[in-house]
Every structure is written in C-alpha cells, then in structure tokens.
Amino acid sequence: MSDYDLIVAGCGPAGSAAATVAASNGVRVLLLDKALFPRDKLCAGLLTWKTLQTLARLFGETPDTLQAQGVINHKNSFYRIRHRGALLSEGKLIYPFHFVERRVFDAFCLQRARAAGAETLLGQAVTWADPYRAMVRIRDGQTFTAQYLIGADGALSAVRAHCPADLAALRWERGMGLEVYLSREWLASRAGLHEDILADFPTIYSGFIDAGYSWCFPHRDRVIVGICGLYHGRPSGMIRERFEQFLNFLGLPKDHGLPVKGHPLPYGGWLSRPVFGRTLLAGDAAGLVEPFFGEGIHYALRTGEMAGQACLMALQSQSDPTHPYLAALQHEIFPELTWAKRLRNLLYWFVRLRFLLPVRAFLGGGGTRLQEMVHGMRSFRMLRKLTPPAKEPCPPSRL
C-alpha cells in the first residue's frame, strides 16, 4: 500500500500547480521542498499574458485580485529594447507586464496547493529517489512511496539526478543568471545613473553578452538588474565580468558593494521524454524554460499543471500517465521551445556580427505581433495565432 497517491518534489510554481490540480480532485498528495517558505528565488519576476491566463485557470485569480493580495506588486504598459546604448525598439504594450517578487509569489502558489488539500513537508531535501517505484527518501531518513512521483525541484533537481536521463543537451545548453536588487530609496541617493535604471518600465539589452541578454525590471520598491546567458564551454568568470560591464554602463561602479546573486538555469536544452517509470519531471527539472527570453514561470506552471492532470487521469482510469503527459508537451510546449530557440540563435548570430539592421527590422517591423508572441497570443513558429487552453481542462472528479 502506497503512503500517497502522488508525491511532488518541489513547492515552486511547477510543483504547486501539479499538487493543486491533483489534490483538488481528491488525490492524496504529499508536497516536499528542501526550503522553508517563504524563501527567495533568483528571478526577474515578470508575468506575461499567458502566465496570467494559467493562474486564472489554476487558481481562479485575476490580475486585480492578485494585486489586491499583494502578489503582483507592479505593472506597466511600456517597454524598451537596446543594443548596449543604441535604441532598437520601444513603445506601448498591448497588454501590461505584471511583476511579482518570487518570495511572495511562490508562497502564494504553495498556499493554494495546501488549500486544495495537499499535505506539505518543508525543510526536508530529497536525498534519494527511485523513479520506477515512485519512492523518495528525505534528509531525516523518512521514506515515502506513491503511485506516481513528479519531480518539480528545479534546475538542480534531486529527483532527476536519480533518473536515467541523457543530460548532454541540458549541460550544453545550461545558462547562468546573475542579479542585483536595487532599492528605490538607494537609487534616489545616487547621482550619475543611466536613465533606464530610473525608468518605470522594463528595458532589455543585447550586446553585453554574446549568447544572452541583460535587463532592468522595475518593481514597486526596487529595480532588478540582471544578466543571463549560456556559459557551458565559455571562460570561467565570463558572465560575472560581462555583468560588471553592464553595471558600469548603468552608472554603478565596480565598488558598488551590492550582493550579486547567481543561479544556473536551463537555456535551450530540455528533455524530450521527461518520464521515467512512474516519475514525471516538470518545469526547470526537465529543462522546460523558454530559450529566447528565458521565461520560466509560465512554463513551470503550465507543465506542472500538465503533469498533475496526467497523474490524475492515470489514477482515475488505472492507466499510465506517460502518453497524456508527453502528448500535451508535444502539442503545446515542445514546438514553442524549438522555434524560440531557432529564433534566438538567429538573432544572436546577427548581434554577434553586429548586423543590427535585421534585428531592428524584426523588432519593429511586425506591428504588435512580436508583443503578441512574447505574451503567448502568437506562436514563436511564424507568429501564428494561438488558442489558449480550455478553461477547465480537467473537470473535478473525486477519487
């Protein structure tokens, strides 16, 4: 007899989404995480339209209700894109960007999973897993079994480490992100800052790193400044050096004294079959991050939702979750990741050769279609119109 129907490792957006889908339909869910929540997470915290559509479907929340609860702390309707100091594109957004602090947002997602009925065990890292028996052992020595296991425990997934996965693509296409958080009070006391760091809208930059980008993202009480890019096969310390160049461009000297936070992230490599026995991997654990802008929150929520639905269907029908999960990924997720990577590689090639005219033409020549692509209204594949998932992809049914 299994201890649970479903064990989910990782209480971030992917794990909380999976647990919410399953627990709200009567599944006995155990949700594990090595951290105590709320906890910090490296992330610029930008929510696109498609992310908010997923939050509405999962949790019944709107931007207004999320803002009223303090989950969304800022929004704006303007953007700017630069190549170093040169302006490539700017304008009004067709749909606002919304910003969250991951410490607050992830705690909110976890609370919704708990409210749906998931049991949680925090502060206990997974130290061992058997993907074929859906079994995990945690730091204090306890072992739990379930019918199914979902690994949603991030880019350094402990569950994935015990799966016989071919990790070559993940390793080669691994990125590194670095960020500093600048309080608005601190910024107000400094002179000589670049205008972008004081702007109340996001700016993205190419040119500071050859296979990645930099950003300034405003929040209610702070500005997040960061850089991310591929680092496998590149000189040690390269990204930190480029980040210091970017900070200097923004008017922050080398002796700025600010704590720089870093974390690896998937950036173009993903598992094409993230299923091993009775274990499914979702979100960063499977490398399922959009490889153009590095958007991870939406893909974590959506693939967690898909994994939770697949396990729910398998429990209800005494079947295997492999086919429904892979079918959902192949229909909606993999095509977007593939075409986003092709577009990224093409534009980065132009940027490395300093052929900015094609890049400027792409950014400004399609009307609002590029914005629609970023927001998930259009596909990365030839900017085709996309149809959002159904409002209730998995009708409630008690087990």
Secondary structure, 3 states (H helix, E strand, C coil): CCCEEEEEECCCHHHHHHHHHHHCCCCCEEEEECCCCCCCCCCCCEECHHHHHHHHHHHCCCHHHHHHCCCEEEEEEEEEEEECCEEEEEEEEEEEEEEECHHHHHHHHHHHHHHHCCEEEECCCEEEEECCCCEEEECCCCEEEEEEEEECCCCCCHHHHCCCCCCHHHHHCEEEEEEEEEEHHHHHCCCCCCHHHHCCCCEEEECCCCCEEEEEEECCCEEEEEEEEECCCCCCCHHHHHHHHHHHHCCCCCCCCCCCEEEEEECCCCCCCCEECCEEECHHHHCCCCCCCCCCHHHHHHHHHHHHHHHHHHHHHCCCCHHHHHHHHHHHHHHHHHHHHHHHHHHHHHHHCCCHHHHHHHHHCCCCHHHHHHHCCECCCCCCECCCCCCCCCCCCCC
